[in-house]
Amino acid sequence: MSSSDSSARIGKWFAGLAWIFLLVVLYLWFGDLLQKQENPNQSVASYQQDGRAVVELKQNRSGHYVANGAINGQQVTFMLDTGATQVAIPQTLAAELGLARGNPVIVRTANGTARAYTTTINELRLGDIRLHDIAGTIVPGYQSEQILLGMSALKTLEFTQQNRVLTIYQ
């Protein structure tokens, strides 16, 4: 084997590795870009105005308001849903958050009726907004990484929508 054959083989390996590296970088970059389009509120814009907490959320590309927040001090992702009676939490996520399952209840979902369990959220946080003792439901069949932020939390807040931005006041 001549040295030019070995150099050519090494060159092909480096070219292959360079392509793999480039594809990994593009995958990570586009994955991050898609994540930001799904949740443009990963860092929630929040401030105080006239003694009230104000949060501004941008609409995602699907027209929903998705935002990072916290339940009992643990980071979660919310999707605001004014059509949901209560805060709806997937069972797997509720277990990670340490939420206790209470009484069984029947809930209506987009897919029909389902069995769920009552729970109480000690503290729910969205930017500077903090809510305490919020009623929620743990939904075993709900397969999502997002928590539906329903009216049991939203009813105590004021909000306005303008130019794809939802402004929430507490």
Summary of the structure (lengths in Angstrom):
residues: 170
radius of gyration: 22.6
end to end distance: 76.2
largest distance: 80.1
contacts: 467
relative contact order: 0.17
helix: 28%
strand: 45%
